[in-house]
Amino acid sequence: MREMIDVAALNSRVKFNRTDVPFEQREILGDATETGLAKFAARWLVTLSSSRGDESEGSEKAEIEKVDEDSLAPLDQGYDLFVKGHQKVFEIPFNSVNKWALVVVSFFSSFFVWLLLFGR
């Protein structure tokens, strides 16, 4: 699940009409697919950050707890800071011919990069 959230948040080209209001109150400027993915990512980033204290066995929240704590650090700050914490190094946007999109992001806090592929 975590990888899907990362791809949905970081491999997105959506823009917002405002960034000074909570995510739920913003108008998302982008196509329908990317708008849906941005809403999905934002909702799960909040869920992940609020579930860090839940240790119940058998739940998805307990499964999330197994993720490395360092990789969850940006989630406490919400969607905007999570995206800002990963600089786009390279991007091939989605198009109807390729039917996939690719983005390479680097972490501001480390030397690692991610290659994220969205599509088939």
N, C-alpha and C positions, 0 to 999 in steps of 0.2 A: 504494500500500500504506500509506503513512504516514497518509493521510487516514482510511482504514478503522480504523487503530489508534487515532487520536485520537478518532474517534466512539465506538468500542467502549469506550474507557477513560473518556471524559468524559461520555457520554450514558448512564450507568449508575446504577442505584439500588441496587446490591448493597451489603450490609453484610458484615462479617467477624466471626466469633466471637472472634478475637484479632488484634491487630496487632503483637504483640511477637515474632512468629515469622516465618520466611520465608514468602513468598506461597504456595509449594507445600504448606506444612503447615497452612494455614488452611482452616476450613470456610467456604464462601461461602453466605451467607444471601440468597436471592433466587430468582426463577423460573429454570427451566432455560435459557432463551434468554440471559438476562443473565449467568448463571453461566458459560456457554460463551463469551460475548463477553469477559467479564472475564479468563478464563483465556487466551484468544487474545491479548488486549491485553498482559497481563503477560508472556507468553512472547515476544512480538515486541519489547516494550520492552527486554527483556534482550538479545535478538538484535541490535537496532539499536545499543544502547550498546556491545556487545562487538565489533561489526563496524566501528566507526569507523576502525580502523587498517588494515583490509583494503582494498587498492587493486587487486585483481585485476580485469581487464577481463572483460566479458561476464557477470559474476555479478550476482545481485540485490544483493549487498553493495556492489558498485561503483556500482550505480544509486542506492543509498541515500546514498552519499557525495556525490552531487550536491545533496542537500538542504542548505539553509542551516544552517551550524553553530550559529547562535544558536537556531534552532528545535529543535535536538537537545539543547541544554544540560540540560534537566530529565531526560532519559532516563538519564543516568549515575546518578541517584539512585534509580531504580526506580519501580515502579507507584505507590506511596503518595505520594511527593513530586511525581511528575508530575501526579497528580490534585489534590493540595493546591495546586499552583502555578497552578491555574486555578479561579477563584471562579465558582460558578454565579450568574448574574445573574437568569435567568428560565428556567422549565422548564414544558413541557407533557408530562406522562408518556405513555408508550405506552398505548393502550387498543384493544380489539377493534373499536370503531366507527371510529375515525380510521385505525387501522393504521399510525400513524407516531408518532414522538416528536420533540420539539424541545428543545434546550437552548441557551442563550446563555451563554458563559463569557468571563470577562475574564482577562487575564494579569496577575499581580501585578507583573511587571517592566516593563510597558508600558501604553499607553493603548488598545491594540487589543482588540477583542472578536471572538469567533467565534460564528457561528450554525451549529449542527450539527443536521442532520436525519437521522433514522434511520427507515427504513420505505419505503413506496412513494411 
